[in-house]
């Protein structure tokens, strides 16, 4: 599973919700989830969106394979 899909699911968001949050299309998110390289400026937006929901990420999580943190405190009903 792609890291973007894992992050999106951790945040309990649909592709469209994440796309709206980071300012792209649902198709872009689908492409990232299928393995298209995520541009650094989009990675920064995903990191910021996750932070607003209590999931602290950095570029190593997106590009370097670092294990995602367990906490996700900013989303009611979110499941880790």
Backbone torsions as a table, in degrees:
resi	resn	phi	psi	omega
1	UNK	NA	142.1	-178.6
2	UNK	-73.3	155.9	-179.4
3	UNK	-65.2	-36.6	179.7
4	UNK	-65.8	-40.5	177.6
5	UNK	-65.0	-41.7	178.7
6	UNK	-62.0	-45.8	178.6
7	UNK	-61.8	-47.2	-178.4
8	UNK	-59.7	-44.0	178.6
9	UNK	-66.9	-38.5	177.8
10	UNK	-60.7	-34.6	179.9
11	UNK	-84.9	-0.7	-179.5
12	UNK	56.3	47.0	-179.3
13	UNK	-119.0	151.8	170.7
14	UNK	-82.9	168.3	175.4
15	UNK	-58.7	-42.0	-178.8
16	UNK	-65.1	-41.3	178.8
17	UNK	-62.5	-43.7	178.4
18	UNK	-65.6	-41.6	178.2
19	UNK	-58.9	-46.1	178.1
20	UNK	-60.6	-40.0	-177.9
21	UNK	-66.2	-37.8	-175.2
22	UNK	-101.4	-2.7	174.4
23	UNK	80.5	43.4	174.6
24	UNK	-139.4	-170.2	179.8
25	UNK	-95.8	162.3	175.3
26	UNK	-61.0	-35.2	178.1
27	UNK	-62.2	-37.5	175.9
28	UNK	-61.2	-46.4	179.5
29	UNK	-61.2	-43.7	178.4
30	UNK	-59.1	-42.2	178.4
31	UNK	-63.8	-42.2	177.8
32	UNK	-62.9	-38.0	179.8
33	UNK	-69.6	-25.0	177.5
34	UNK	-88.1	-0.2	174.0
35	UNK	114.6	-1.1	175.7
36	UNK	-63.0	139.6	-179.8
37	UNK	-62.0	135.7	-179.7
38	UNK	-90.1	120.4	178.0
39	UNK	-62.8	148.0	-178.4
40	UNK	-54.5	-37.7	-179.3
41	UNK	-67.9	-32.1	176.5
42	UNK	-74.6	-38.4	176.3
43	UNK	-59.0	-41.2	178.7
44	UNK	-61.6	-38.7	179.1
45	UNK	-68.8	-37.8	176.9
46	UNK	-65.4	-42.9	178.4
47	UNK	-60.0	-44.0	-180.0
48	UNK	-66.6	-41.7	179.0
49	UNK	-62.8	-41.9	178.6
50	UNK	-64.0	-41.8	-179.7
51	UNK	-61.5	-37.9	178.7
52	UNK	-63.4	-20.2	-179.5
53	UNK	-106.9	11.4	173.7
54	UNK	89.5	8.3	178.7
55	UNK	-107.4	108.3	-176.0
56	UNK	-85.9	114.2	-179.6
57	UNK	-122.3	167.6	170.9
58	UNK	-145.0	-179.0	-176.8
59	UNK	-62.4	-28.6	178.3
60	UNK	-63.9	-30.8	177.7
61	UNK	-68.6	-36.7	-176.4
62	UNK	-85.7	-42.0	-175.0
63	UNK	-105.5	-27.5	-170.7
64	UNK	-102.3	-1.0	178.2
65	UNK	79.3	14.8	177.3
66	UNK	-63.6	145.1	179.0
67	UNK	-67.2	135.3	179.2
68	UNK	-68.6	143.1	174.8
69	UNK	-64.2	154.6	-178.6
70	UNK	-77.7	-36.2	-172.6
71	UNK	-69.2	144.6	172.4
72	UNK	-154.7	79.4	-168.3
73	UNK	-86.8	-16.1	-171.5
74	UNK	-89.1	2.9	-176.9
75	UNK	-122.5	118.4	176.7
76	UNK	-68.9	133.7	177.3
77	UNK	79.3	3.6	179.8
78	UNK	-73.7	143.9	178.9
79	UNK	-114.0	132.3	-180.0
80	UNK	-78.4	NA	NA
